[in-house]
């Protein structure tokens, strides 16, 4: 299974385990995973998604930045720059789930 699909499947599984609305395994954008992000925020975490239109060269890590901090993460945090929104959000959700929901 390709990495992008594996990430999406893992996020869908997390939503199911948390009793949140079902997330299709082919989700795109942030609408389908918004309830998961809201759950993280409700627990005190800060969730930041940045889209940087100035990152357009081949040397850039991607125009999407996702950051998690605070709440149950305490001094831990997550930061990634990715070429796709879905990859960044999925990696952030999986990071949070591993530290706070398992």
KOLSEMAR-688256 format. One record per atom (N, C-alpha, C, O): residue in one letter; atom name; x, y, z; residue number from 1. Coordinates in Angstrom, 1 decimal. Example, Ala and Ser with C-alpha at 12.3 -4.5 7.8 and 13.67 -1.06 7.14 Angstrom:
// residues 2
+------+------+--------+--------+--------+-----+
| code | site |     xx |     yy |     zz | pos |
+------+------+--------+--------+--------+-----+
|    A |    N |   13.2 |   -5.7 |    7.8 |   1 |
|    A |   CA |   12.3 |   -4.5 |    7.8 |   1 |
|    A |    C |   13.2 |   -3.3 |    7.8 |   1 |
|    A |    O |   14.2 |   -3.3 |    8.5 |   1 |
|    S |    N |   12.8 |   -2.2 |    7.1 |   2 |
|    S |   CA |   13.7 |   -1.1 |    7.1 |   2 |
|    S |    C |   12.9 |    0.0 |    7.9 |   2 |
|    S |    O |   13.4 |    1.1 |    8.0 |   2 |
+------+------+--------+--------+--------+-----+
//
This chain:
// residues 102
+------+------+--------+--------+--------+-----+
| code | site |     xx |     yy |     zz | pos |
+------+------+--------+--------+--------+-----+
|    X |    N |    0.9 |   -1.2 |    0.0 |   1 |
|    X |   CA |    0.0 |    0.0 |    0.0 |   1 |
|    X |    C |    0.9 |    1.2 |    0.0 |   1 |
|    X |    O |    1.9 |    1.3 |    0.8 |   1 |
|    X |    N |    0.6 |    2.2 |   -0.9 |   2 |
|    X |   CA |    1.4 |    3.4 |   -0.9 |   2 |
|    X |    C |    1.3 |    4.2 |    0.4 |   2 |
|    X |    O |    0.3 |    4.1 |    1.1 |   2 |
|    X |    N |    2.4 |    4.9 |    0.7 |   3 |
|    X |   CA |    2.4 |    5.6 |    2.0 |   3 |
|    X |    C |    1.2 |    6.6 |    2.2 |   3 |
|    X |    O |    0.7 |    6.6 |    3.3 |   3 |
|    X |    N |    0.9 |    7.4 |    1.2 |   4 |
|    X |   CA |   -0.2 |    8.3 |    1.3 |   4 |
|    X |    C |   -1.5 |    7.6 |    1.7 |   4 |
|    X |    O |   -2.3 |    8.1 |    2.6 |   4 |
|    X |    N |   -1.8 |    6.5 |    1.1 |   5 |
|    X |   CA |   -3.0 |    5.8 |    1.4 |   5 |
|    X |    C |   -3.0 |    5.1 |    2.7 |   5 |
|    X |    O |   -3.9 |    5.1 |    3.5 |   5 |
|    X |    N |   -1.8 |    4.6 |    3.1 |   6 |
|    X |   CA |   -1.6 |    4.0 |    4.4 |   6 |
|    X |    C |   -1.9 |    5.1 |    5.5 |   6 |
|    X |    O |   -2.5 |    4.7 |    6.5 |   6 |
|    X |    N |   -1.4 |    6.3 |    5.3 |   7 |
|    X |   CA |   -1.7 |    7.3 |    6.3 |   7 |
|    X |    C |   -3.2 |    7.6 |    6.4 |   7 |
|    X |    O |   -3.7 |    7.8 |    7.5 |   7 |
|    X |    N |   -3.8 |    7.7 |    5.3 |   8 |
|    X |   CA |   -5.3 |    8.0 |    5.3 |   8 |
|    X |    C |   -6.1 |    6.9 |    6.0 |   8 |
|    X |    O |   -7.0 |    7.1 |    6.7 |   8 |
|    X |    N |   -5.7 |    5.6 |    5.7 |   9 |
|    X |   CA |   -6.4 |    4.5 |    6.3 |   9 |
|    X |    C |   -6.2 |    4.5 |    7.8 |   9 |
|    X |    O |   -7.1 |    4.3 |    8.6 |   9 |
|    X |    N |   -5.0 |    4.9 |    8.3 |  10 |
|    X |   CA |   -4.7 |    4.9 |    9.7 |  10 |
|    X |    C |   -5.5 |    6.0 |   10.4 |  10 |
|    X |    O |   -6.0 |    5.8 |   11.5 |  10 |
|    X |    N |   -5.7 |    7.2 |    9.7 |  11 |
|    X |   CA |   -6.5 |    8.3 |   10.3 |  11 |
|    X |    C |   -7.9 |    7.8 |   10.3 |  11 |
|    X |    O |   -8.6 |    8.1 |   11.3 |  11 |
|    X |    N |   -8.4 |    7.2 |    9.3 |  12 |
|    X |   CA |   -9.8 |    6.7 |    9.3 |  12 |
|    X |    C |  -10.0 |    5.7 |   10.5 |  12 |
|    X |    O |  -11.1 |    5.8 |   11.1 |  12 |
|    X |    N |   -9.1 |    4.9 |   10.8 |  13 |
|    X |   CA |   -9.2 |    4.0 |   11.9 |  13 |
|    X |    C |   -9.2 |    4.7 |   13.2 |  13 |
|    X |    O |   -9.9 |    4.3 |   14.1 |  13 |
|    X |    N |   -8.4 |    5.8 |   13.4 |  14 |
|    X |   CA |   -8.4 |    6.5 |   14.6 |  14 |
|    X |    C |   -9.8 |    7.2 |   14.8 |  14 |
|    X |    O |  -10.3 |    7.1 |   15.9 |  14 |
|    X |    N |  -10.4 |    7.7 |   13.8 |  15 |
|    X |   CA |  -11.7 |    8.3 |   13.9 |  15 |
|    X |    C |  -12.7 |    7.3 |   14.4 |  15 |
|    X |    O |  -13.5 |    7.6 |   15.3 |  15 |
|    X |    N |  -12.7 |    6.1 |   13.8 |  16 |
|    X |   CA |  -13.6 |    5.0 |   14.2 |  16 |
|    X |    C |  -13.4 |    4.6 |   15.7 |  16 |
|    X |    O |  -14.3 |    4.5 |   16.4 |  16 |
|    X |    N |  -12.1 |    4.5 |   16.1 |  17 |
|    X |   CA |  -11.8 |    4.1 |   17.5 |  17 |
|    X |    C |  -12.3 |    5.2 |   18.5 |  17 |
|    X |    O |  -12.7 |    4.8 |   19.6 |  17 |
|    X |    N |  -12.2 |    6.4 |   18.1 |  18 |
|    X |   CA |  -12.7 |    7.5 |   19.0 |  18 |
|    X |    C |  -14.2 |    7.7 |   18.9 |  18 |
|    X |    O |  -14.7 |    8.5 |   19.7 |  18 |
|    X |    N |  -14.9 |    7.0 |   18.1 |  19 |
|    X |   CA |  -16.3 |    7.2 |   18.0 |  19 |
|    X |    C |  -16.7 |    8.5 |   17.3 |  19 |
|    X |    O |  -17.8 |    9.0 |   17.5 |  19 |
|    X |    N |  -15.8 |    9.0 |   16.5 |  20 |
|    X |   CA |  -16.1 |   10.2 |   15.7 |  20 |
|    X |    C |  -16.7 |    9.8 |   14.4 |  20 |
|    X |    O |  -16.7 |    8.7 |   14.0 |  20 |
|    X |    N |  -17.2 |   10.8 |   13.6 |  21 |
|    X |   CA |  -17.8 |   10.5 |   12.3 |  21 |
|    X |    C |  -16.8 |    9.7 |   11.4 |  21 |
|    X |    O |  -15.6 |   10.0 |   11.5 |  21 |
|    X |    N |  -17.3 |    8.8 |   10.7 |  22 |
|    X |   CA |  -16.5 |    8.0 |    9.8 |  22 |
|    X |    C |  -15.7 |    8.9 |    8.8 |  22 |
|    X |    O |  -16.3 |    9.8 |    8.3 |  22 |
|    X |    N |  -14.5 |    8.5 |    8.6 |  23 |
|    X |   CA |  -13.6 |    9.2 |    7.6 |  23 |
|    X |    C |  -13.4 |    8.3 |    6.5 |  23 |
|    X |    O |  -12.8 |    7.2 |    6.7 |  23 |
|    X |    N |  -13.7 |    8.6 |    5.3 |  24 |
|    X |   CA |  -13.5 |    7.7 |    4.1 |  24 |
|    X |    C |  -12.0 |    7.6 |    3.9 |  24 |
|    X |    O |  -11.2 |    8.5 |    4.2 |  24 |
|    X |    N |  -11.6 |    6.4 |    3.5 |  25 |
|    X |   CA |  -10.1 |    6.2 |    3.3 |  25 |
|    X |    C |   -9.5 |    7.0 |    2.1 |  25 |
|    X |    O |   -8.3 |    7.1 |    2.0 |  25 |
|    X |    N |  -10.4 |    7.6 |    1.3 |  26 |
|    X |   CA |   -9.9 |    8.4 |    0.2 |  26 |
|    X |    C |  -10.1 |    9.9 |    0.5 |  26 |
|    X |    O |  -10.3 |   10.7 |   -0.4 |  26 |
|    X |    N |  -10.2 |   10.3 |    1.8 |  27 |
|    X |   CA |  -10.4 |   11.7 |    2.1 |  27 |
|    X |    C |   -9.4 |   12.6 |    1.6 |  27 |
|    X |    O |   -8.2 |   12.3 |    1.3 |  27 |
|    X |    N |   -9.9 |   13.8 |    1.3 |  28 |
|    X |   CA |   -9.0 |   14.9 |    0.9 |  28 |
|    X |    C |   -9.4 |   16.2 |    1.5 |  28 |
|    X |    O |  -10.5 |   16.4 |    1.9 |  28 |
|    X |    N |   -8.5 |   17.2 |    1.6 |  29 |
|    X |   CA |   -8.7 |   18.4 |    2.2 |  29 |
|    X |    C |   -8.8 |   18.2 |    3.7 |  29 |
|    X |    O |   -8.2 |   17.3 |    4.3 |  29 |
|    X |    N |   -9.5 |   19.0 |    4.4 |  30 |
|    X |   CA |   -9.6 |   18.8 |    5.9 |  30 |
|    X |    C |  -11.0 |   18.6 |    6.4 |  30 |
|    X |    O |  -11.2 |   18.3 |    7.6 |  30 |
|    X |    N |  -12.0 |   18.7 |    5.6 |  31 |
|    X |   CA |  -13.4 |   18.6 |    6.1 |  31 |
|    X |    C |  -13.6 |   17.2 |    6.8 |  31 |
|    X |    O |  -14.2 |   17.2 |    7.9 |  31 |
|    X |    N |  -13.2 |   16.1 |    6.2 |  32 |
|    X |   CA |  -13.5 |   14.8 |    6.7 |  32 |
|    X |    C |  -12.8 |   14.6 |    8.1 |  32 |
|    X |    O |  -13.3 |   13.8 |    8.9 |  32 |
|    X |    N |  -11.6 |   15.2 |    8.3 |  33 |
|    X |   CA |  -10.9 |   15.0 |    9.5 |  33 |
|    X |    C |  -11.1 |   16.1 |   10.5 |  33 |
|    X |    O |  -10.5 |   16.1 |   11.6 |  33 |
|    X |    N |  -11.9 |   17.1 |   10.2 |  34 |
|    X |   CA |  -12.1 |   18.2 |   11.1 |  34 |
|    X |    C |  -12.5 |   17.8 |   12.5 |  34 |
|    X |    O |  -12.1 |   18.3 |   13.5 |  34 |
|    X |    N |  -13.5 |   16.8 |   12.6 |  35 |
|    X |   CA |  -13.8 |   16.4 |   14.0 |  35 |
|    X |    C |  -12.6 |   15.8 |   14.8 |  35 |
|    X |    O |  -12.6 |   16.0 |   16.0 |  35 |
|    X |    N |  -11.7 |   15.2 |   14.1 |  36 |
|    X |   CA |  -10.5 |   14.8 |   14.9 |  36 |
|    X |    C |   -9.7 |   16.0 |   15.3 |  36 |
|    X |    O |   -9.2 |   16.0 |   16.5 |  36 |
|    X |    N |   -9.5 |   16.9 |   14.4 |  37 |
|    X |   CA |   -8.7 |   18.1 |   14.8 |  37 |
|    X |    C |   -9.4 |   18.9 |   15.9 |  37 |
|    X |    O |   -8.8 |   19.4 |   16.9 |  37 |
|    X |    N |  -10.7 |   18.9 |   15.9 |  38 |
|    X |   CA |  -11.5 |   19.6 |   17.0 |  38 |
|    X |    C |  -11.3 |   18.8 |   18.3 |  38 |
|    X |    O |  -11.2 |   19.4 |   19.4 |  38 |
|    X |    N |  -11.3 |   17.5 |   18.2 |  39 |
|    X |   CA |  -11.1 |   16.7 |   19.4 |  39 |
|    X |    C |   -9.8 |   17.0 |   20.1 |  39 |
|    X |    O |   -9.6 |   17.2 |   21.3 |  39 |
|    X |    N |   -8.7 |   17.2 |   19.2 |  40 |
|    X |   CA |   -7.4 |   17.5 |   19.7 |  40 |
|    X |    C |   -7.4 |   18.9 |   20.4 |  40 |
|    X |    O |   -6.9 |   19.1 |   21.5 |  40 |
|    X |    N |   -8.1 |   19.8 |   19.8 |  41 |
|    X |   CA |   -8.2 |   21.2 |   20.3 |  41 |
|    X |    C |   -9.0 |   21.2 |   21.6 |  41 |
|    X |    O |   -8.7 |   21.9 |   22.5 |  41 |
|    X |    N |  -10.1 |   20.4 |   21.6 |  42 |
|    X |   CA |  -10.9 |   20.3 |   22.9 |  42 |
|    X |    C |  -10.1 |   19.8 |   24.0 |  42 |
|    X |    O |  -10.4 |   20.0 |   25.2 |  42 |
|    X |    N |   -9.1 |   19.0 |   23.8 |  43 |
|    X |   CA |   -8.2 |   18.5 |   24.8 |  43 |
|    X |    C |   -7.1 |   19.4 |   25.2 |  43 |
|    X |    O |   -6.3 |   19.1 |   26.0 |  43 |
|    X |    N |   -7.1 |   20.6 |   24.6 |  44 |
|    X |   CA |   -6.1 |   21.6 |   24.9 |  44 |
|    X |    C |   -5.0 |   21.8 |   23.9 |  44 |
|    X |    O |   -4.1 |   22.7 |   24.1 |  44 |
|    X |    N |   -4.9 |   21.0 |   22.9 |  45 |
|    X |   CA |   -3.8 |   21.1 |   21.9 |  45 |
|    X |    C |   -4.0 |   22.3 |   21.0 |  45 |
|    X |    O |   -5.2 |   22.7 |   20.8 |  45 |
|    X |    N |   -3.0 |   22.8 |   20.5 |  46 |
|    X |   CA |   -3.0 |   23.9 |   19.5 |  46 |
|    X |    C |   -2.7 |   23.2 |   18.2 |  46 |
|    X |    O |   -1.7 |   22.5 |   18.0 |  46 |
|    X |    N |   -3.6 |   23.4 |   17.2 |  47 |
|    X |   CA |   -3.4 |   22.8 |   15.9 |  47 |
|    X |    C |   -3.3 |   24.0 |   14.9 |  47 |
|    X |    O |   -4.2 |   24.8 |   14.8 |  47 |
|    X |    N |   -2.1 |   24.1 |   14.2 |  48 |
|    X |   CA |   -1.9 |   25.1 |   13.2 |  48 |
|    X |    C |   -1.7 |   24.5 |   11.8 |  48 |
|    X |    O |   -0.8 |   23.6 |   11.7 |  48 |
|    X |    N |   -2.4 |   25.0 |   10.8 |  49 |
|    X |   CA |   -2.1 |   24.6 |    9.4 |  49 |
|    X |    C |   -1.8 |   25.9 |    8.7 |  49 |
|    X |    O |   -2.6 |   26.8 |    8.7 |  49 |
|    X |    N |   -0.7 |   25.9 |    8.0 |  50 |
|    X |   CA |   -0.3 |   27.1 |    7.3 |  50 |
|    X |    C |   -0.1 |   26.7 |    5.8 |  50 |
|    X |    O |    0.5 |   25.6 |    5.5 |  50 |
|    X |    N |   -0.6 |   27.5 |    4.9 |  51 |
|    X |   CA |   -0.3 |   27.3 |    3.5 |  51 |
|    X |    C |    0.5 |   28.5 |    3.0 |  51 |
|    X |    O |    0.1 |   29.6 |    3.1 |  51 |
|    X |    N |    1.7 |   28.2 |    2.6 |  52 |
|    X |   CA |    2.7 |   29.2 |    2.2 |  52 |
|    X |    C |    2.9 |   29.3 |    0.7 |  52 |
|    X |    O |    3.6 |   28.5 |    0.1 |  52 |
|    X |    N |    2.2 |   30.2 |    0.1 |  53 |
|    X |   CA |    2.2 |   30.3 |   -1.4 |  53 |
|    X |    C |    3.6 |   30.8 |   -1.9 |  53 |
|    X |    O |    3.8 |   30.8 |   -3.1 |  53 |
|    X |    N |    4.5 |   31.2 |   -1.0 |  54 |
|    X |   CA |    5.8 |   31.6 |   -1.5 |  54 |
|    X |    C |    6.7 |   30.5 |   -1.6 |  54 |
|    X |    O |    7.8 |   30.6 |   -2.1 |  54 |
|    X |    N |    6.4 |   29.3 |   -1.1 |  55 |
|    X |   CA |    7.3 |   28.1 |   -1.2 |  55 |
|    X |    C |    6.9 |   27.4 |   -2.5 |  55 |
|    X |    O |    6.1 |   26.6 |   -2.6 |  55 |
|    X |    N |    7.7 |   27.8 |   -3.5 |  56 |
|    X |   CA |    7.4 |   27.3 |   -4.9 |  56 |
|    X |    C |    8.6 |   26.6 |   -5.5 |  56 |
|    X |    O |    8.4 |   26.0 |   -6.6 |  56 |
|    X |    N |    9.8 |   26.8 |   -4.9 |  57 |
|    X |   CA |   10.9 |   26.2 |   -5.6 |  57 |
|    X |    C |   11.1 |   24.7 |   -5.3 |  57 |
|    X |    O |   10.5 |   24.2 |   -4.3 |  57 |
|    X |    N |   11.9 |   24.1 |   -6.0 |  58 |
|    X |   CA |   12.2 |   22.7 |   -5.8 |  58 |
|    X |    C |   12.9 |   22.4 |   -4.5 |  58 |
|    X |    O |   12.9 |   21.3 |   -4.0 |  58 |
|    X |    N |   13.6 |   23.4 |   -4.0 |  59 |
|    X |   CA |   14.3 |   23.3 |   -2.7 |  59 |
|    X |    C |   13.4 |   23.3 |   -1.5 |  59 |
|    X |    O |   13.8 |   22.9 |   -0.4 |  59 |
|    X |    N |   12.2 |   23.7 |   -1.7 |  60 |
|    X |   CA |   11.3 |   23.8 |   -0.5 |  60 |
|    X |    C |   10.7 |   22.5 |   -0.2 |  60 |
|    X |    O |   10.7 |   21.5 |   -1.0 |  60 |
|    X |    N |   10.3 |   22.3 |    1.1 |  61 |
|    X |   CA |    9.8 |   21.0 |    1.6 |  61 |
|    X |    C |    8.3 |   20.9 |    1.3 |  61 |
|    X |    O |    7.7 |   19.9 |    1.7 |  61 |
|    X |    N |    7.7 |   21.9 |    0.7 |  62 |
|    X |   CA |    6.3 |   21.8 |    0.4 |  62 |
|    X |    C |    5.6 |   23.1 |    1.0 |  62 |
|    X |    O |    6.1 |   23.7 |    2.0 |  62 |
|    X |    N |    4.5 |   23.4 |    0.5 |  63 |
|    X |   CA |    3.9 |   24.7 |    0.9 |  63 |
|    X |    C |    3.0 |   24.5 |    2.2 |  63 |
|    X |    O |    2.5 |   25.5 |    2.7 |  63 |
|    X |    N |    2.8 |   23.3 |    2.6 |  64 |
|    X |   CA |    1.9 |   23.0 |    3.8 |  64 |
|    X |    C |    2.7 |   22.8 |    5.0 |  64 |
|    X |    O |    3.6 |   22.0 |    5.1 |  64 |
|    X |    N |    2.4 |   23.5 |    6.1 |  65 |
|    X |   CA |    3.1 |   23.3 |    7.4 |  65 |
|    X |    C |    2.0 |   23.0 |    8.4 |  65 |
|    X |    O |    0.9 |   23.6 |    8.4 |  65 |
|    X |    N |    2.2 |   21.9 |    9.2 |  66 |
|    X |   CA |    1.3 |   21.6 |   10.2 |  66 |
|    X |    C |    2.1 |   21.5 |   11.5 |  66 |
|    X |    O |    3.1 |   20.9 |   11.6 |  66 |
|    X |    N |    1.5 |   22.1 |   12.6 |  67 |
|    X |   CA |    2.2 |   22.2 |   13.9 |  67 |
|    X |    C |    1.2 |   21.8 |   14.9 |  67 |
|    X |    O |    0.0 |   22.2 |   14.9 |  67 |
|    X |    N |    1.6 |   21.0 |   15.9 |  68 |
|    X |   CA |    0.8 |   20.7 |   17.1 |  68 |
|    X |    C |    1.6 |   21.0 |   18.3 |  68 |
|    X |    O |    2.8 |   20.7 |   18.4 |  68 |
|    X |    N |    1.0 |   21.5 |   19.3 |  69 |
|    X |   CA |    1.7 |   21.7 |   20.6 |  69 |
|    X |    C |    0.6 |   21.9 |   21.7 |  69 |
|    X |    O |   -0.6 |   21.9 |   21.4 |  69 |
|    X |    N |    1.1 |   22.0 |   22.9 |  70 |
|    X |   CA |    0.3 |   22.2 |   24.1 |  70 |
|    X |    C |   -0.6 |   21.1 |   24.5 |  70 |
|    X |    O |   -0.5 |   20.0 |   24.0 |  70 |
|    X |    N |   -1.5 |   21.4 |   25.5 |  71 |
|    X |   CA |   -2.4 |   20.4 |   26.0 |  71 |
|    X |    C |   -1.7 |   19.2 |   26.5 |  71 |
|    X |    O |   -0.7 |   19.3 |   27.2 |  71 |
|    X |    N |   -2.2 |   18.0 |   26.2 |  72 |
|    X |   CA |   -1.7 |   16.8 |   26.7 |  72 |
|    X |    C |   -0.3 |   16.5 |   26.2 |  72 |
|    X |    O |    0.4 |   15.6 |   26.7 |  72 |
|    X |    N |    0.2 |   17.2 |   25.1 |  73 |
|    X |   CA |    1.5 |   17.0 |   24.6 |  73 |
|    X |    C |    2.6 |   17.6 |   25.5 |  73 |
|    X |    O |    3.7 |   17.2 |   25.4 |  73 |
|    X |    N |    2.1 |   18.5 |   26.4 |  74 |
|    X |   CA |    3.0 |   19.2 |   27.4 |  74 |
|    X |    C |    4.2 |   19.8 |   26.6 |  74 |
|    X |    O |    4.0 |   20.7 |   25.8 |  74 |
|    X |    N |    5.4 |   19.4 |   26.9 |  75 |
|    X |   CA |    6.6 |   20.0 |   26.2 |  75 |
|    X |    C |    6.9 |   19.3 |   24.9 |  75 |
|    X |    O |    7.8 |   19.8 |   24.1 |  75 |
|    X |    N |    6.2 |   18.3 |   24.5 |  76 |
|    X |   CA |    6.4 |   17.7 |   23.2 |  76 |
|    X |    C |    5.7 |   18.5 |   22.1 |  76 |
|    X |    O |    4.7 |   19.3 |   22.5 |  76 |
|    X |    N |    6.0 |   18.4 |   20.9 |  77 |
|    X |   CA |    5.4 |   19.1 |   19.8 |  77 |
|    X |    C |    5.6 |   18.4 |   18.5 |  77 |
|    X |    O |    6.5 |   17.5 |   18.4 |  77 |
|    X |    N |    4.9 |   18.8 |   17.5 |  78 |
|    X |   CA |    5.0 |   18.2 |   16.1 |  78 |
|    X |    C |    5.1 |   19.3 |   15.1 |  78 |
|    X |    O |    4.4 |   20.3 |   15.3 |  78 |
|    X |    N |    5.9 |   19.2 |   14.1 |  79 |
|    X |   CA |    6.1 |   20.1 |   13.1 |  79 |
|    X |    C |    6.5 |   19.4 |   11.8 |  79 |
|    X |    O |    7.4 |   18.6 |   11.8 |  79 |
|    X |    N |    5.8 |   19.7 |   10.7 |  80 |
|    X |   CA |    6.1 |   19.1 |    9.4 |  80 |
|    X |    C |    5.8 |   20.1 |    8.3 |  80 |
|    X |    O |    4.9 |   20.8 |    8.4 |  80 |
|    X |    N |    6.6 |   20.0 |    7.3 |  81 |
|    X |   CA |    6.4 |   20.7 |    6.0 |  81 |
|    X |    C |    6.2 |   19.6 |    5.0 |  81 |
|    X |    O |    7.0 |   18.8 |    4.8 |  81 |
|    X |    N |    5.1 |   19.7 |    4.2 |  82 |
|    X |   CA |    4.8 |   18.7 |    3.2 |  82 |
|    X |    C |    4.2 |   19.3 |    1.9 |  82 |
|    X |    O |    3.8 |   20.5 |    1.9 |  82 |
|    X |    N |    4.3 |   18.5 |    0.9 |  83 |
|    X |   CA |    3.8 |   19.0 |   -0.4 |  83 |
|    X |    C |    2.3 |   18.9 |   -0.5 |  83 |
|    X |    O |    1.6 |   19.5 |   -1.3 |  83 |
|    X |    N |    1.7 |   18.0 |    0.4 |  84 |
|    X |   CA |    0.2 |   17.9 |    0.3 |  84 |
|    X |    C |   -0.4 |   18.1 |    1.7 |  84 |
|    X |    O |    0.2 |   17.8 |    2.7 |  84 |
|    X |    N |   -1.5 |   18.7 |    1.7 |  85 |
|    X |   CA |   -2.2 |   19.0 |    3.0 |  85 |
|    X |    C |   -2.6 |   17.7 |    3.7 |  85 |
|    X |    O |   -2.4 |   17.6 |    4.9 |  85 |
|    X |    N |   -3.0 |   16.7 |    3.0 |  86 |
|    X |   CA |   -3.5 |   15.5 |    3.6 |  86 |
|    X |    C |   -2.3 |   14.8 |    4.3 |  86 |
|    X |    O |   -2.5 |   14.2 |    5.4 |  86 |
|    X |    N |   -1.1 |   14.8 |    3.7 |  87 |
|    X |   CA |    0.0 |   14.1 |    4.4 |  87 |
|    X |    C |    0.4 |   14.8 |    5.7 |  87 |
|    X |    O |    0.6 |   14.2 |    6.7 |  87 |
|    X |    N |    0.4 |   16.1 |    5.7 |  88 |
|    X |   CA |    0.7 |   16.9 |    6.9 |  88 |
|    X |    C |   -0.3 |   16.7 |    8.0 |  88 |
|    X |    O |    0.1 |   16.4 |    9.1 |  88 |
|    X |    N |   -1.6 |   16.7 |    7.6 |  89 |
|    X |   CA |   -2.6 |   16.5 |    8.7 |  89 |
|    X |    C |   -2.6 |   15.1 |    9.2 |  89 |
|    X |    O |   -2.7 |   14.9 |   10.4 |  89 |
|    X |    N |   -2.4 |   14.1 |    8.3 |  90 |
|    X |   CA |   -2.4 |   12.7 |    8.7 |  90 |
|    X |    C |   -1.3 |   12.5 |    9.6 |  90 |
|    X |    O |   -1.4 |   11.8 |   10.7 |  90 |
|    X |    N |   -0.1 |   12.9 |    9.3 |  91 |
|    X |   CA |    1.1 |   12.7 |   10.2 |  91 |
|    X |    C |    0.9 |   13.4 |   11.5 |  91 |
|    X |    O |    1.3 |   12.8 |   12.5 |  91 |
|    X |    N |    0.3 |   14.5 |   11.5 |  92 |
|    X |   CA |    0.0 |   15.2 |   12.8 |  92 |
|    X |    C |   -1.0 |   14.4 |   13.7 |  92 |
|    X |    O |   -0.8 |   14.3 |   14.9 |  92 |
|    X |    N |   -2.0 |   13.9 |   13.0 |  93 |
|    X |   CA |   -3.1 |   13.2 |   13.8 |  93 |
|    X |    C |   -2.4 |   11.9 |   14.3 |  93 |
|    X |    O |   -2.7 |   11.5 |   15.5 |  93 |
|    X |    N |   -1.6 |   11.2 |   13.5 |  94 |
|    X |   CA |   -1.0 |   10.0 |   14.0 |  94 |
|    X |    C |    0.0 |   10.3 |   15.1 |  94 |
|    X |    O |    0.1 |    9.5 |   16.1 |  94 |
|    X |    N |    0.7 |   11.3 |   15.1 |  95 |
|    X |   CA |    1.6 |   11.7 |   16.1 |  95 |
|    X |    C |    0.9 |   11.9 |   17.4 |  95 |
|    X |    O |    1.2 |   11.4 |   18.5 |  95 |
|    X |    N |   -0.2 |   12.7 |   17.3 |  96 |
|    X |   CA |   -1.0 |   13.0 |   18.5 |  96 |
|    X |    C |   -1.6 |   11.7 |   19.1 |  96 |
|    X |    O |   -1.6 |   11.5 |   20.3 |  96 |
|    X |    N |   -2.2 |   10.9 |   18.2 |  97 |
|    X |   CA |   -2.8 |    9.7 |   18.7 |  97 |
|    X |    C |   -1.8 |    8.8 |   19.4 |  97 |
|    X |    O |   -2.2 |    8.2 |   20.4 |  97 |
|    X |    N |   -0.6 |    8.7 |   18.9 |  98 |
|    X |   CA |    0.4 |    7.8 |   19.5 |  98 |
|    X |    C |    0.7 |    8.3 |   20.9 |  98 |
|    X |    O |    1.0 |    7.5 |   21.8 |  98 |
|    X |    N |    0.7 |    9.6 |   21.1 |  99 |
|    X |   CA |    1.1 |   10.1 |   22.4 |  99 |
|    X |    C |   -0.1 |   10.3 |   23.4 |  99 |
|    X |    O |    0.1 |   10.3 |   24.6 |  99 |
|    X |    N |   -1.3 |   10.5 |   22.9 | 100 |
|    X |   CA |   -2.4 |   10.9 |   23.7 | 100 |
|    X |    C |   -3.6 |    9.9 |   23.7 | 100 |
|    X |    O |   -4.4 |   10.0 |   24.7 | 100 |
|    X |    N |   -3.7 |    9.1 |   22.7 | 101 |
|    X |   CA |   -4.9 |    8.3 |   22.7 | 101 |
|    X |    C |   -4.6 |    6.8 |   22.7 | 101 |
|    X |    O |   -5.5 |    5.9 |   22.6 | 101 |
|    X |    N |   -3.4 |    6.4 |   22.9 | 102 |
|    X |   CA |   -3.1 |    5.0 |   22.9 | 102 |
|    X |    C |   -2.5 |    4.5 |   24.2 | 102 |
|    X |    O |   -2.2 |    3.4 |   24.4 | 102 |
+------+------+--------+--------+--------+-----+
//
